[in-house]
Amino acid sequence: MIIRNIGVRHGRQALANPLCQPWARVQHFSNGPVEPTTSTPPARPTATATAIPTSEPAAEAAPANAAVPAAKAAFSYPNPERDAAAARKKALQEMPENFREFSFQKKNTKKIGATLESAYLPDEVLRNPPSDASLEALMAAQVHMGHNKASWNPANGRYIYGERDGIHIISLETTQTYLRRAARVVEEVAYHGGLILFAGTRPGQMPIVVRMAELAGACHLFQKWTPGTITNRDTLLASGILQIVDEKDRPLPGFEKHLMERRPVIPDLVICLNPLENYTLLKECGMANIPTIGIIDTDADPTWVTYQIPANDDSLRSVALIAGVLARAGKRGQARRHEDADNGRVSWSTPQEVSQFIKRDYQDKLREMEKSLAKETQKDEAGNEVISSALESVRGQLRAKEE
C-alpha cells in the first residue's frame, strides 16, 4: 500500500516534465527543411506503471510536445538563391515609385548648383583659338616645361623661374607678357596690310600652321625651308603669281606690265614655331631686315628672333595655344583695316615701286592723249594752229607730273 501511494504521488510529476531527447540529424534539401525525428528510449518497467495504467500523464504531456513543431517551423536554414530572388522581386516592385521620385527631384533641382564646364577637347584650340592666354591656360598647356638643366642656354636665364627634378621651369608671367607684346605686333602688321608668314616644320605642326594662317589671313610653311628663298628670291620665286589689290583686297586690273617687271614679294613678318630647326630662315630674315617672332625654349638662342616668346616648343598643345593667340591678333588687325576701308580711311601706303609705275603709266597715257589731240587741231586763216582747251589741259598735267 505504501509503494502504491508513492508511485501515484510522484509518477504524475515525473511524466508531466518534457523529455530531454536529442534532435535527430536533419538533411537540407532545396524544398525546405525536413522535420526532425525523435527516438524515445524504452521506459523502464515499474510496478506502479504496470500495476495501475492511467491516461492522465499522456494528456498532460501533449501540450509540452506540441511546442516542438512550432519551434521547428520558426527555424529555417539560409538559402542564397531564394534570398536573391526575393530581393530582386522587391527591387522590381519598388522601381516605379523610385523612378517617379527621381523624376520629381530632377525636375525641381535641375537649376540648382553650379554650371558644369565642358571637358577638354584636343581640337578646341584649333577650332576656336583664344584671344588671350591666362596663366591657368598656359599651365594646362604645359608651356612652363623646359629642358634638362644640362642643355640650357645661359641667355635664357631671365625667362627661367626655377628648377624641379633637374628640369627648368619657365616663368609663366614672363611668357604671358611676351606673348601679349608679340600679339600686338602681329595685330599692327596685319592692320597696315603687311604679309605674315607662319612657319612650323616639326611633325604634327602642319594642322596648327595651316589653321592659324587661314584665321589670320596669312601664309604658311610646314615643310623644310628652302635656303635662299629670301636672299635669292629673284630666282627661286620667279614663278610665283602676284596681284595688286586695293584697300579692300580686291584685285586691280592694269598692272600686268608692272607685275612682270617687279621683284617677288617677301614677308613683312615671320612667326616661327620651332626656331631650332629653322636657323636658315631666321638668318635670311635678319639679312633682309624682316622682323621675326619665335617660341624660345630653354635650349634655344633668344638672339635668333626679334620678339621672343619663352615657352615649351616640344608640346603641340603649347604651340597651338601660342599660335592661336597670335592668329586671333592677326584677325583683329585685318578686321580693323577692313572697317577703316569701309569708312574711307586707308591705314597703309602704296609701295614705292607701285607708285612709280602708276606715275609713269599716267604720263604715258597723257602723252598718247596729247598726240591724238594734236592731230585733231585746226588752223586759222593765218595758218596758226588753234590749241583746244583739252590739249592745253593735258599739257598742263604733263608739266605738273614732270616737275
C-alpha positions in Angstrom: 0.0 0.0 0.0 2.8 2.3 0.8 4.6 1.6 -2.5 1.4 2.3 -4.5 0.9 5.7 -2.9 4.5 6.7 -3.7 4.1 5.7 -7.4 0.8 7.5 -7.7 2.1 10.7 -6.0 5.4 11.1 -7.8 4.6 9.4 -11.1 2.4 12.1 -12.4 5.1 14.7 -11.7 7.8 12.8 -13.5 5.7 12.1 -16.5 4.5 15.7 -16.7 8.0 17.1 -17.3 9.2 17.2 -21.1 11.5 14.5 -22.1 15.1 15.7 -22.9 15.7 13.9 -26.1 18.4 14.9 -28.7 17.4 16.2 -32.1 17.9 13.9 -35.0 20.3 15.0 -37.7 18.4 16.9 -40.4 19.4 16.9 -44.1 19.0 20.1 -46.1 17.0 19.9 -49.3 16.1 22.7 -51.8 12.4 22.3 -51.0 12.9 23.3 -47.3 14.0 21.7 -44.0 12.9 18.2 -43.2 11.0 17.6 -40.0 13.4 16.1 -37.4 12.6 12.7 -36.0 12.9 11.7 -32.4 13.6 8.3 -30.9 12.2 7.5 -27.5 14.2 5.0 -25.4 12.1 2.3 -23.9 10.8 3.1 -20.4 11.9 1.0 -17.6 9.1 -1.0 -16.3 7.9 -0.2 -12.8 5.5 -1.8 -10.5 3.4 1.4 -10.4 3.3 1.7 -14.2 2.4 -1.8 -14.9 0.0 -2.2 -12.0 -2.0 0.9 -12.4 -2.2 2.3 -16.1 -3.7 5.8 -16.4 -4.2 8.3 -19.2 -3.6 11.5 -17.2 0.2 11.7 -17.7 -0.2 11.4 -21.5 -2.9 14.1 -21.5 -0.6 16.4 -19.6 2.4 15.8 -21.8 0.6 16.7 -25.1 0.9 20.5 -24.7 4.6 20.3 -23.9 5.3 18.2 -27.0 3.1 20.5 -29.2 5.6 23.4 -28.8 8.4 21.4 -30.5 6.9 21.6 -34.1 6.3 25.4 -33.7 9.9 26.0 -32.9 11.0 23.8 -35.8 8.8 25.8 -38.2 10.2 29.1 -36.9 13.8 27.9 -37.6 15.0 28.0 -41.3 18.3 27.4 -42.9 19.9 30.1 -45.3 19.1 29.7 -49.0 21.1 32.2 -51.2 19.1 31.6 -54.3 15.8 32.1 -52.5 17.1 35.3 -50.8 18.4 36.7 -54.1 15.1 36.1 -55.8 13.2 37.7 -53.0 15.4 40.8 -53.1 15.1 41.1 -56.9 11.3 40.9 -56.7 11.3 43.5 -54.0 13.5 45.8 -56.1 11.3 45.4 -59.1 8.2 46.3 -57.1 9.9 49.5 -55.8 11.3 50.6 -59.2 8.2 52.6 -60.4 8.0 54.5 -57.2 11.7 55.2 -57.2 11.6 56.5 -60.8 8.7 58.8 -60.0 10.7 60.2 -57.1 13.8 60.6 -59.2 11.9 62.5 -61.9 10.3 64.8 -59.4 13.6 65.6 -57.8 15.4 66.1 -61.1 12.7 68.5 -62.3 12.8 70.6 -59.2 16.6 70.6 -58.7 18.0 70.8 -62.3 18.6 74.6 -61.9 20.3 74.3 -58.6 24.1 74.4 -58.2 27.0 75.4 -60.4 27.1 75.1 -64.2 29.4 72.3 -65.3 32.0 73.3 -67.8 32.8 71.2 -70.9 35.6 68.7 -70.8 38.9 69.3 -72.5 38.8 68.8 -76.3 42.2 68.5 -78.0 41.0 70.2 -81.2 39.2 73.1 -79.4 42.2 75.3 -79.7 42.4 74.8 -83.4 38.6 75.4 -84.0 38.3 78.3 -81.7 41.6 79.8 -80.5 41.5 82.2 -77.6 42.2 85.9 -77.9 44.4 85.9 -74.8 46.1 83.2 -72.7 45.6 83.2 -69.0 48.1 81.8 -66.5 45.8 78.8 -66.0 45.6 78.1 -69.7 49.4 78.4 -70.0 49.8 76.0 -67.1 47.3 73.5 -68.5 49.1 73.6 -71.9 52.5 72.8 -70.3 54.0 76.0 -71.5 56.2 76.2 -68.4 58.0 72.9 -69.0 61.6 73.5 -70.1 64.5 71.2 -70.9 67.1 69.5 -68.7 69.4 71.9 -66.9 72.3 70.3 -68.7 71.1 71.5 -72.1 70.0 75.0 -71.2 71.2 78.2 -72.9 72.5 80.7 -70.4 70.9 83.5 -72.3 67.5 82.2 -71.2 68.3 82.8 -67.5 65.9 85.7 -67.3 63.0 83.6 -68.5 63.5 80.7 -66.1 61.5 80.6 -62.9 63.3 77.7 -61.2 64.2 74.1 -61.3 62.4 70.9 -60.4 63.9 67.3 -60.7 66.6 68.6 -63.0 64.1 70.3 -65.4 64.0 74.1 -65.8 60.6 75.7 -65.2 59.7 78.7 -67.4 58.1 81.7 -65.7 54.5 81.9 -66.9 54.2 85.6 -66.0 57.1 86.4 -68.4 55.6 84.2 -71.1 52.2 86.0 -70.8 53.9 89.4 -71.0 56.0 88.5 -74.1 53.0 86.8 -75.7 50.9 89.9 -75.4 53.7 92.0 -76.9 54.1 89.7 -79.8 50.3 89.6 -80.4 50.3 93.4 -80.5 53.0 93.4 -83.2 51.0 90.9 -85.3 47.9 92.9 -85.0 49.6 96.1 -86.1 51.3 94.4 -89.0 48.0 93.0 -90.2 46.3 96.3 -89.7 48.8 98.1 -92.0 48.4 95.4 -94.7 51.6 93.5 -94.1 52.3 90.0 -95.3 52.7 87.5 -92.4 54.2 84.0 -92.6 53.5 81.2 -90.1 56.4 78.6 -90.2 56.3 75.3 -88.3 58.2 72.3 -89.7 58.0 69.7 -86.9 55.8 66.6 -87.1 52.3 67.4 -86.0 52.5 71.2 -86.5 51.1 71.2 -90.0 47.4 71.5 -89.0 48.3 74.2 -86.5 50.2 76.3 -89.0 47.6 75.9 -91.7 44.7 76.7 -89.4 46.3 79.8 -87.9 47.4 81.2 -91.2 43.9 80.8 -92.5 42.5 82.6 -89.5 44.9 85.5 -89.7 44.8 85.8 -93.5 48.5 85.0 -93.7 50.8 82.5 -95.5 52.0 79.2 -94.0 55.1 76.9 -94.3 55.1 73.4 -92.9 57.9 71.8 -94.9 61.6 72.4 -94.8 62.7 75.9 -95.6 64.5 76.2 -99.0 67.8 78.1 -98.4 67.9 81.3 -100.4 64.2 81.8 -100.7 64.6 85.4 -99.4 68.2 86.2 -100.4 67.8 84.7 -103.8 64.1 85.3 -104.4 64.6 86.5 -107.9 65.5 83.0 -109.0 63.5 80.8 -106.6 60.3 82.8 -106.6 60.3 83.9 -110.2 57.3 81.6 -111.0 55.1 83.0 -108.2 51.8 84.7 -109.1 51.4 88.3 -107.9 48.4 90.5 -107.7 47.8 94.2 -107.0 44.8 94.8 -104.7 43.0 97.8 -103.3 42.2 98.7 -99.7 39.5 96.0 -99.6 41.8 93.3 -101.0 40.1 93.4 -104.4 42.4 92.7 -107.4 43.0 95.7 -109.6 43.5 95.5 -113.4 46.0 97.3 -115.4 49.2 96.3 -113.5 50.1 93.3 -115.6 53.2 95.0 -117.1 54.3 96.1 -113.6 53.9 92.6 -112.2 56.1 91.1 -114.9 58.9 93.6 -114.1 58.8 93.8 -110.3 60.7 91.5 -107.9 58.9 88.8 -105.9 57.5 89.8 -102.6 58.9 88.8 -99.3 57.0 88.6 -95.9 56.8 91.6 -93.6 56.7 89.4 -90.5 57.7 85.8 -89.9 56.3 83.7 -87.0 58.5 80.7 -86.3 57.1 77.9 -84.1 60.4 75.9 -83.9 63.4 78.2 -84.3 66.0 75.4 -83.7 65.1 73.7 -87.0 64.8 76.9 -88.9 68.0 78.7 -88.3 68.5 79.4 -92.0 65.1 81.0 -92.3 65.8 83.3 -89.3 69.2 84.1 -90.7 67.8 85.2 -94.0 65.1 87.2 -92.3 67.9 89.0 -90.3 69.8 89.8 -93.5 66.6 91.2 -95.2 65.6 93.2 -92.1 62.4 91.2 -91.6 61.1 91.1 -88.0 60.6 87.6 -86.6 58.6 86.1 -83.7 59.7 82.8 -82.2 58.9 80.3 -79.4 62.1 80.2 -77.4 62.6 77.1 -75.2 65.4 76.9 -72.5 67.8 75.3 -75.0 67.3 77.8 -77.8 69.1 81.1 -78.5 66.9 84.1 -77.9 69.0 86.3 -80.2 67.9 84.4 -83.3 64.5 86.2 -83.3 63.3 89.8 -82.9 60.4 89.1 -80.5 60.9 86.2 -78.1 58.1 84.1 -76.5 59.6 81.9 -73.8 57.6 78.7 -73.8 57.7 74.9 -74.4 58.2 74.3 -78.1 58.0 70.5 -77.8 54.4 70.3 -76.8 51.8 70.6 -79.6 49.2 71.8 -77.1 51.6 74.6 -76.0 52.4 75.6 -79.6 48.7 75.5 -80.7 47.8 77.9 -77.8 50.5 80.4 -78.6 49.9 80.3 -82.3 46.2 80.6 -81.7 46.6 83.8 -79.7 48.8 85.3 -82.5 46.3 84.3 -85.1 43.5 86.0 -83.3 45.6 89.1 -83.1 46.1 89.0 -86.9 42.4 88.5 -87.4 41.7 91.6 -85.3 44.1 93.7 -87.3 42.5 92.5 -90.6 39.1 93.4 -89.2 40.2 96.9 -88.2 41.7 97.5 -91.6 38.6 96.5 -93.5 36.4 98.6 -91.2 38.6 101.7 -91.9 38.4 100.9 -95.6 34.6 100.9 -95.4 34.7 104.3 -93.7 37.1 105.7 -96.4 40.3 105.5 -94.3 43.4 103.7 -95.6 45.9 102.5 -92.9 48.7 101.7 -95.3 50.6 103.4 -98.1 51.2 102.3 -101.6 54.7 100.7 -102.2 57.3 102.9 -103.8 57.6 100.7 -106.8 53.9 100.7 -107.5 53.7 104.5 -107.1 56.5 105.0 -109.6 54.8 102.6 -112.0 51.5 104.5 -111.6 53.2 107.8 -112.3 55.0 106.6 -115.4 51.9 104.9 -116.7 49.9 108.1 -116.2 52.5 110.1 -118.1 52.5 107.7 -120.9 48.7 107.9 -121.2 48.9 111.8 -121.2 51.4 111.8 -124.0 49.3 109.5 -126.1 46.3 111.7 -125.5 48.4 114.8 -126.4 49.4 113.2 -129.7 45.8 112.3 -130.6 44.6 115.8 -129.7 47.4 117.4 -131.7 46.3 115.6 -134.8 42.8 117.0 -134.5 43.9 120.6 -134.2 42.8 123.1 -136.8 44.5 126.1 -138.3 43.1 129.6 -138.6 43.2 131.9 -141.6 46.8 133.0 -140.8 47.9 129.3 -140.7 48.4 129.1 -137.0 47.2 126.1 -135.0 44.2 126.6 -132.8 45.0 124.8 -129.5 42.0 123.4 -127.9 41.3 123.6 -124.2 41.5 119.8 -123.8 45.0 119.8 -125.3 46.1 122.6 -123.1 44.8 120.8 -120.0 46.7 117.6 -121.0 49.9 119.5 -121.5 49.5 121.2 -118.1 49.1 117.9 -116.4 52.2 116.6 -118.1 54.3 119.6 -116.9 53.0 119.1 -113.4 53.9 115.4 -113.4 57.4 116.0 -114.7 58.1 118.6 -112.1 
